[in-house]
C-alpha cells in the first residue's frame, strides 16, 4: 500500500440507513468517490475508504453528515450530494441538517424548499432578520426563487397581507420591436420569470386566484412610482437593470409592516451606455445601514444543472483575464 494512503471505515447505525446512504448498487458511494477522490466500497453495512488522509477525512465527514440527514427523514438525491460536498469543503464546521432541514415552504409539487448552500442559508436568515435584503450574484443561485418562497411562506402565515413582484422592463441585449396588445400584453414578457417561479411554488389555480384578487401583484417597476406599499412582501428582480433613480424610488415605496428583497447580477447589466446600475450604487450607499442586509452569491452557490456552474466559472475566468490585460 502507498505510504501516503490511509484506510478508514464508516458504519451506519442500521442496515436501512446504510442502504439509503450508499444508494442502489452503491450509486451514492460512486458519486462521493468521484467528488472526493477517495476509493469507496461497501462490505455489508460498512463503507471502506482508501485515499490521502485529508480527502479521507472529508469523505468520512460527508458520510457522517449525509447519514444524519437521512436519519432525520430527508430524501437524499444525487444533487444533494453535490451540494453537500461544496458546503463541507467551504465550511468544515457546517452541519447539513442545519441547512437542508431549514424548510422555508412546501411547493405545489409537495417538495420542501430549503437552502442548498451556505450563502442560501445566510440569505434566508437575512430575509428573516432584516427589512431590506439585497441578494447579489450570478444566475442559478436561487436568489429570486428563495425570495419568492419566503414571500409565499410569510403570506401563508399571515405575516404579510400581499406579495408584490416587480422588475424593470429592460431588454437583455436585443430589440424586441413592436409588441401588440394592451399594456399588460406588452410588459408580460418581461415578467414571465416571476410568474414561472410563482406557479412552481403555488399550483396554477391558486396562484391565478390570488393574482386575480390582488393578493399577489406582478408589475413592471415603472408602475411602483407614487405608491406606498404597506404590509407587503416586495421583490425587485433583475435589479442590476435599474437606474440609481429607479432604485431610490423603489426602496422608498416601503410602508409599515413591509419588507423588500432586491435581487440581481451586477455582471449582466443591460442598461444603455452611460447609465449606471442602481444595484451597484445601492450596494455602496446602503452597506452598513441598520436593517439592510447584503448576501453575495458566487458560482459555488449555483443550484441548476452542473453545466451552469461551469459556464459561470468560464465567464468569470474570462472576465478576470480581460481585466488583468487592461
N, C-alpha and C positions, 0 to 999 in steps of 0.2 A: 504493500500500500504506500502511496505517496506520503512523505512525512508532513506535507502541508495540508493534508486532508484529515478530517475528523469524522467519526461516526456517532450518530445520536439516534434515539428512538423516541417516538411520541405515542402515548397510549390514551385514547379517548376513554371517557367514563363508562361507555357501554357500546355494544355492537351496533345498535340502531344509529347512534350518533356517529360511529365510525363509518358506517355505510353512507350516511348523508354527507359527511365531511370529505370522504375520498371520492365520492361520485361513482356513477355507473361505470364499471370497467376502469376504475381509477382515473376518470377523466379530470376530476378536480386536482388530483395529485400531479397529473401530467401538466396541467396548467400552472400550478405552483412551481413545478420543476423548471418550466420554461421561463417563468418570471424571475426566479431566484438564482438559477444556475446551480442548483443543488440536485443531486441524484436522489430520487424518491421512489420507494417501492413499499408495498404492504405485505405483511405476514400476519394473517389472521386479523386481529383488531389493531395490530401495531403498524405504525408508519416508520420506516427505516430511512434515515437521512445520511448522505455522504457528500462532503464538499469542503471548501475552505471554511475556517472557523466563523468568520464574520457572516458569510452567507448562510451557513447552517443555523446560526443564532437567529437570523432574520426569518428563515423558513419555519423554524420552531415557533417563533412569535406569531407568524401568520397562522399556523395550525392551531395554536392556543386561542388566539383571538377569534378565528372563524368558528372554532368549537364552541366558544362562549355564545356567539351569535346564534348558532344552531340550537343550542340548549335553551335559548330564550324564545324559540319558536320562529326564528327568522328563516324565510325560504331562500336559501343560498342559490344564486345564479352565477354563471361564468363572469358576467360583467362586474358583479360584486367582488369577485376575487381580484380583478384588475384594480378596482378602486381601493381595495384593502391594501394591496401591495404599495400603491402610491402613498396612501395615508401613513402607513407604518414606516416607510422609508423617510418620509418628510418629518415625522414626529415619533421618536422612539418611545415616548411616554403615552401616546394616544391609545384609547380603548375604543374598539369598533362599536361596542354596544352603546357608548355614549353618543355616537354619531348616527349609525344606521337605524337605531331604535327610536330616534327623536322624530316620531311621525308628526308631520305638520297637518296633513289632511289625507283622507282616503278618496281616490279619484273615482270617476264614474265607472271605471273598469274594475272597481274593488281593489285597486292597487294602492298600498300605502306610499305616500310621497314623503321622503325623508332625505336629509343631506347625504351626499356621496363623496364628499371631500372635506378637508379641514376648512377651506375657505367657505364652502357652502354652509357648514355648521356655524362659522363665525357670522355669516350673512343672516341666517335665520335668527341667531341670538341678537344681532344688531337691530333687526326689524322689531323684535320683541321689546327692546330696551330703549329705542330712540324714536323721536317724532319724524325725522327725515333720515333716510339712508340712501347712500349712493353705492350702487354695485357696478364696478368698472372692470372690464376685461373682455377677452376675446369671445367669439361666437361659440356656442355649445357648452358654456359653463353653467347653464341653468339659472342665469340672473333673472330673466323675465318669468320663467316658469315657476320658480320658487316664490317669487314675489306674488304671483297670481295665487299660488297655493296658500300663502299666508293670508291674502285678502279673502279668499273663499272661507278659510278657517275662521277668521275673525267675524265675517258676515254670519256664518252658521252659529257662532257663539253669541251673536248679537252684540259684539263689542263695537261694531260699526253698523250703520243702517244702509249703506250703499257702497258700491265699488265704482270708481271712475278710472277708465283706462284711456290713455291718450298717447299720441306720438306725433312728431312733426311730419307733414306731408312733403317729404323731400325725396326726389327720385335718386336711386342709387346708381349714379353714373350713366344713366341713359334717359333719353327723352321719350316719354310715353305718348306724346302728341295729344290730340283732342280726345277726350273721353266723353261718350254720350250719357244722357240721363240727367237726373236732378243732382243736388249737392251730395246726397247720401251715396248715389251711384259713383260719383266722381272720387270721393275720398275713401270708399270702402276698400279698394285695392291696397291702400297704404296701411289699413287697419287689420287686414286679413290675419297676420301672425298673432295678433291679440285674440281674435275670435278662435283661432286654432287652439291656442292654449286654454282658453275658457271652456271650449266644448270638450276638451280632453279631461278637464277636471270635473266638470258638471255634464251630465248627459244633455244631449242637444235640446230636448223638450224643456227641461228645467232651465237651462241656460237661456233659451229663447224667451221663456215666460218671464224670467227675471229682467231680461233686457226690455221686453215689451212694457213691463210695469215701471221701468225707470230705476229699478233697484241696482242694475248694472248698466252703466253707460259707457259706450265706446265712441270716442270722438277725436277729431284732429285737434292738435294743440291750439290752433287759432281760435277754436270755439271756447277756450278757457278764459279769454280776456274778459275782465269786468265781473267775474263771478267770485263768490265766496263759498267754499266747499266745507260745510260743517258735517261732523260725524261721518266722515267718509275715509275710505282707504283709496288713495290715489296713486296710480302707477304711470310714470312717464317713461316710455320705452324709446330706444334709439335716440337717446338724449344727446349724443355726440353731434347730431344734426340740428340742434337748437342754436340760435344766436345767444349772445350774452343777454340781450334784452328779453328774449323769449324765456330764458331760464329764470331770470329775476321775476318776470310776470308769473310764471308757473308757481314758483316757490311761495309767492305772496298771495296765492289763492287759498291757502290752507286756513280753515276756520277752526272753531273749538271742537275737540274730540276727534280731529282728523290726523292722519299720518300719511306720509308720502314716501314712495320708493322710486328712485331715479336710476335707470339702467342705461348702459351704453358702452361702446368700444371706441376709444379715442384713436385707434389706428384705422378706423373706417369712417372718416368724416366726408360727407358728400356735399358739404356747403359750397357755394360758389367761391371762387378765388377772392381773397380779401376779406372774407367773413370768418371771424374767429369763433371757435366752438364754445358754446355756453357751458358745456360739461367740463371742458378743460379749465375754463375760467373759474367755475364754481368750486372745483376741486382745490384750487389755490386759495380762493377767498374764504371759503367756509371751513377749511381744515382747522380743527381745534375748537369750533363753535359748540357750546354745550347743547346736547340734544340732536346733533347731526353726526351720523356715523358714516364711515367710509370703509368699504371692503373691496379689496383689489384681487381679482382672479388672474390666474396665469394659465398657460397651456396644460399644466398638471391637473387643472380642475375641469377639463373638457370631459363631458359625460355622454357625448354622442358616439357614433361609430368610431373605433380606434383610428381610422384614416383621417378623421377630422383633427385629432390631436397632432398627427404627423404633418398635416397641411399647415396648421397654425405654427408649429415649430419651424417649418421650412420658410414660411413668410417672415417670421420674426428674425430668423438667422440671416435672410437676405437683406432685411431692413437694417440690421446691425452692421453688416458688411458695408452697405451703402453709406451709412453714417460715418464709419471709420475712414472711408475713402475721402469723404468731404473734409 
